[in-house]
Amino acid sequence: NEKKIVLLDIMFEHEERLRMGSEPKKKLVQDFYKKINKLLSYLSKTYKKKVVICIHPKDNLNKKKKIFSNYKVVKYASRENIFKAFLVFFFDTSAIVDAVLLKKRIFAITSKAMDKNQLSAAIEYHKVVGMPILDLDDKNIFNRKKFLKKVNIKGYSNYIKKNIASDGKNFGYKKIIKIVKNNFF
């Protein structure tokens, strides 16, 4: 069904990012969260849908509940919420594959608060899958008439066929289970 707007949130303090020397700038992150909250508020009112924020398993739930105080914030529940999504927004997470499989309306979000690795992941999904990029720093993103027209799920089928179900019949995880069972049990 399509009852929710889902944000697969970014984790600026992810240990991998910090190990690569990409310390997020506090002011940029604060501005980022103001903008994302403004966007979510606009979309929730415009489409009359509840917003759910899905965070990374290593992220701080209490901290994110404060940042997104107007919305439900959950951990370990991305898949269930994607199933119920009208719109899905993400930055650089592989959890987006579920939304592609379900052919949901997906937007990759970019922002100057993101590091080059996070940006490249969002841009790569844009190129390979064909989902639109939403630049959070663009002041003209609030246009309802043009907003959903940017979504083109036609590219999803090619991505699914080439990357998820390459033989067109079975998903990768089913093939792995079958191979393991046949070869080791």
C-alpha positions as CSV (number, residue, x, y, z in Angstrom):
1,N,0.0,0.0,0.0
2,E,1.0,3.6,-0.1
3,K,0.2,5.1,3.3
4,K,3.5,6.7,4.2
5,I,6.4,8.9,3.2
6,V,9.6,7.1,4.2
7,L,13.0,8.6,4.7
8,L,15.9,6.2,4.9
9,D,18.0,8.6,7.0
10,I,21.7,9.3,6.6
11,M,24.1,8.7,9.4
12,F,26.6,11.5,9.4
13,E,28.6,10.0,12.3
14,H,29.0,6.6,10.7
15,E,32.3,5.0,11.7
16,E,33.3,4.4,8.1
17,R,32.9,8.0,7.3
18,L,34.8,9.1,10.3
19,R,37.6,6.6,9.6
20,M,38.0,8.1,6.1
21,G,38.6,11.5,7.7
22,S,35.3,13.0,6.7
23,E,34.1,14.7,9.9
24,P,30.8,16.3,9.2
25,K,30.6,20.1,9.8
26,K,28.2,20.8,12.6
27,K,26.6,23.9,10.9
28,L,26.1,22.1,7.6
29,V,24.4,19.1,9.4
30,Q,22.1,21.5,11.4
31,D,21.1,23.3,8.2
32,F,20.6,19.9,6.5
33,Y,18.2,18.7,9.2
34,K,16.2,22.0,9.1
35,K,15.8,21.6,5.3
36,I,14.9,17.9,5.5
37,N,12.3,18.6,8.2
38,K,10.9,21.4,6.1
39,L,10.7,19.1,3.0
40,L,9.0,16.3,5.0
41,S,6.5,18.7,6.5
42,Y,5.6,20.1,3.0
43,L,5.3,16.6,1.6
44,S,3.2,15.3,4.5
45,K,0.8,18.2,4.2
46,T,0.7,18.1,0.4
47,Y,0.1,14.4,0.0
48,K,-1.7,13.9,3.3
49,K,0.6,11.1,4.3
50,K,2.4,10.3,7.6
51,V,6.2,10.4,7.7
52,V,8.4,7.7,9.0
53,I,12.1,8.1,9.5
54,C,14.1,4.8,9.3
55,I,17.6,5.0,10.8
56,H,20.7,2.9,10.5
57,P,21.0,0.1,13.1
58,K,24.1,1.8,14.5
59,D,22.5,5.3,14.7
60,N,21.4,6.9,17.9
61,L,17.6,6.5,18.2
62,N,17.1,9.1,20.9
63,K,19.1,11.7,19.1
64,K,17.2,11.1,15.9
65,K,13.9,11.3,17.7
66,K,14.9,14.8,18.9
67,I,15.9,15.9,15.4
68,F,12.7,14.5,13.9
69,S,10.4,15.3,16.8
70,N,7.3,15.6,14.5
71,Y,7.7,12.1,13.0
72,K,7.9,8.5,14.0
73,V,11.5,7.4,14.0
74,V,12.3,3.7,13.9
75,K,15.2,1.4,13.9
76,Y,15.3,-2.1,12.3
77,A,12.1,-1.5,10.4
78,S,13.1,-0.1,7.0
79,R,11.7,-3.0,5.0
80,E,8.3,-2.9,6.6
81,N,7.9,0.8,6.1
82,I,9.1,0.7,2.5
83,F,6.3,-1.8,1.8
84,K,3.8,0.9,3.0
85,A,5.5,3.8,1.2
86,F,4.0,6.3,-1.1
87,L,7.4,8.1,-1.5
88,V,10.8,6.9,-0.4
89,F,13.8,9.2,0.1
90,F,17.3,8.0,0.6
91,F,20.9,9.1,0.5
92,D,23.3,6.2,0.3
93,T,21.8,3.0,1.6
94,S,21.5,-0.4,0.0
95,A,18.1,-0.7,1.8
96,I,16.8,1.2,-1.2
97,V,16.8,-2.1,-3.2
98,D,13.5,-3.1,-1.5
99,A,11.9,0.1,-2.8
100,V,13.2,-0.6,-6.3
101,L,11.8,-4.1,-6.2
102,L,8.5,-2.8,-5.2
103,K,8.7,0.0,-7.8
104,K,8.0,2.7,-5.3
105,R,8.5,6.4,-6.1
106,I,12.1,7.0,-5.0
107,F,14.2,10.1,-4.7
108,A,17.9,10.2,-4.1
109,I,18.7,13.2,-1.9
110,T,22.0,15.1,-2.2
111,S,23.3,17.9,-0.1
112,K,26.5,19.8,0.5
113,A,26.4,18.3,4.0
114,M,27.2,14.9,2.5
115,D,30.7,13.7,1.9
116,K,31.9,12.6,-1.5
117,N,31.3,8.9,-0.9
118,Q,27.8,9.5,0.2
119,L,27.1,11.8,-2.8
120,S,28.6,9.3,-5.2
121,A,26.4,6.5,-3.9
122,A,23.2,8.6,-4.4
123,I,24.4,9.7,-7.8
124,E,25.3,6.1,-8.8
125,Y,21.7,4.9,-8.0
126,H,20.4,7.8,-10.0
127,K,22.5,6.7,-13.0
128,V,21.9,3.0,-12.8
129,V,18.3,2.8,-11.7
130,G,17.1,6.1,-13.1
131,M,15.5,7.6,-10.0
132,P,15.6,11.4,-9.7
133,I,18.0,13.3,-7.6
134,L,16.6,15.9,-5.2
135,D,19.1,18.5,-4.2
136,L,18.2,19.6,-0.7
137,D,20.1,22.8,-1.2
138,D,17.9,23.8,-4.1
139,K,15.5,26.5,-3.0
140,N,13.0,25.5,-5.8
141,I,12.3,21.9,-4.8
142,F,8.8,22.7,-3.5
143,N,6.7,22.4,-6.6
144,R,3.9,19.7,-6.3
145,K,3.0,19.6,-10.0
146,K,6.6,18.9,-11.1
147,F,7.6,16.8,-8.1
148,L,6.1,13.4,-8.9
149,K,6.6,13.8,-12.7
150,K,10.3,13.5,-12.0
151,V,9.8,9.8,-11.0
152,N,10.3,7.3,-13.8
153,I,10.0,3.7,-12.6
154,K,10.7,2.3,-16.1
155,G,14.4,2.1,-15.3
156,Y,13.6,-0.1,-12.3
157,S,12.8,-3.1,-14.4
158,N,16.2,-3.1,-16.1
159,Y,18.0,-2.7,-12.8
160,I,16.0,-5.6,-11.3
161,K,16.7,-7.8,-14.3
162,K,20.4,-7.0,-14.4
163,N,21.3,-6.8,-10.7
164,I,18.7,-8.5,-8.6
165,A,17.1,-11.3,-10.7
166,S,19.6,-11.6,-13.5
167,D,18.1,-14.9,-14.8
168,G,14.6,-13.3,-14.8
169,K,13.1,-15.9,-12.6
170,N,14.8,-16.1,-9.2
171,F,16.0,-13.5,-6.8
172,G,19.7,-13.7,-5.8
173,Y,19.0,-14.7,-2.2
174,K,16.9,-17.7,-3.4
175,K,19.7,-18.8,-5.7
176,I,22.3,-18.6,-2.8
177,I,20.1,-20.7,-0.5
178,K,19.6,-23.3,-3.2
179,I,23.4,-23.5,-3.9
180,V,24.3,-23.8,-0.3
181,K,21.7,-26.5,0.3
182,N,22.7,-28.4,-2.7
183,N,26.5,-28.2,-2.1
184,F,26.7,-28.4,1.7
185,F,23.7,-30.3,3.0
